[in-house]
Amino acid sequence: MKVRVDRDLCIGVSNCVAYAPTVFKLDDENKVVVLDPSSVDDETLLEAAESCPENAIIVEDDEGNQLYP
């Protein structure tokens, strides 16, 4: 899976960090950055993305098909 963050939408709630701290972290601007998406299983990755109140986390499969949001 591929993960990216729309930094314009991110408001730094950090729910995703709570779900997957090896994948996401907050930077100096209080915005989420992606670390290592392969460090968690697909279910955890999707739960972390779904926990974002702004839908700022985009998850795609390996072929580039958007899975979330």
PATOR-464875 format. One record per residue (C-alpha): residue number from 0; x, y, z. Coordinates in nm, 4 decimals, always signed. Example, Ala and Ser with C-alpha at 12.3 -4.5 7.8 and 13.67 -1.06 7.14 Angstrom:
BEGIN
0  +1.2300  -0.4500  +0.7800
1  +1.3670  -0.1060  +0.7140
***
This chain:
BEGIN
0  +0.0000  +0.0000  +0.0000
1  +0.0994  +0.3574  -0.0622
2  +0.0174  +0.6399  +0.1770
3  +0.0359  +1.0144  +0.1409
4  -0.0860  +1.3087  +0.3427
5  -0.2581  +1.6177  +0.2077
6  -0.0797  +1.8689  +0.4278
7  -0.3299  +2.1398  +0.3373
8  -0.6051  +1.9328  +0.4997
9  -0.4059  +1.8081  +0.7996
10  -0.4892  +1.9925  +1.1215
11  -0.2554  +1.7958  +1.3484
12  -0.5116  +1.6038  +1.5529
13  -0.2693  +1.3069  +1.5415
14  -0.5240  +1.0261  +1.5674
15  -0.3231  +0.8506  +1.2979
16  -0.0104  +0.8725  +1.5142
17  -0.1987  +0.7042  +1.7988
18  -0.3071  +0.4188  +1.5682
19  +0.0230  +0.3772  +1.3842
20  +0.3200  +0.5582  +1.5438
21  +0.5663  +0.3732  +1.3218
22  +0.3897  +0.5077  +1.0130
23  +0.2980  +0.8642  +1.1074
24  +0.4480  +1.1439  +1.3134
25  +0.3904  +1.5144  +1.3609
26  +0.6572  +1.7478  +1.2298
27  +0.7605  +2.0938  +1.3507
28  +0.4596  +2.2480  +1.1753
29  +0.2218  +2.0128  +1.3619
30  +0.1439  +1.8341  +1.0355
31  +0.1600  +1.4597  +0.9803
32  +0.4415  +1.3062  +0.7782
33  +0.4639  +0.9463  +0.6588
34  +0.7469  +0.7321  +0.7933
35  +0.7187  +0.3604  +0.7055
36  +0.3798  +0.2355  +0.5805
37  +0.5084  -0.1221  +0.5610
38  +0.5670  -0.1291  +0.9388
39  +0.2000  -0.2143  +1.0089
40  -0.0575  -0.4425  +0.8523
41  -0.3053  -0.3108  +0.5954
42  -0.5957  -0.3130  +0.8413
43  -0.4100  -0.0926  +1.0894
44  -0.3042  +0.1417  +0.8123
45  -0.6630  +0.1849  +0.6949
46  -0.7884  +0.2345  +1.0524
47  -0.5303  +0.5083  +1.1008
48  -0.6374  +0.6797  +0.7790
49  -1.0051  +0.6507  +0.8718
50  -0.9336  +0.8085  +1.2112
51  -0.8405  +1.1387  +1.0452
52  -1.1281  +1.3855  +1.0902
53  -1.0208  +1.5815  +0.7809
54  -0.9621  +1.2823  +0.5469
55  -0.6093  +1.4105  +0.4934
56  -0.4593  +1.0619  +0.4613
57  -0.4835  +0.9036  +0.1176
58  -0.4278  +0.5292  +0.0891
59  -0.3708  +0.3580  -0.2454
60  -0.3088  -0.0006  -0.3396
61  +0.0107  -0.0990  -0.5185
62  -0.1527  -0.0334  -0.8570
63  -0.2389  +0.3253  -0.7611
64  -0.6110  +0.2683  -0.7003
65  -0.7368  +0.4889  -0.4203
66  -0.8701  +0.2858  -0.1296
67  -0.9365  +0.5709  +0.1115
68  -1.0976  +0.8247  +0.1292
***
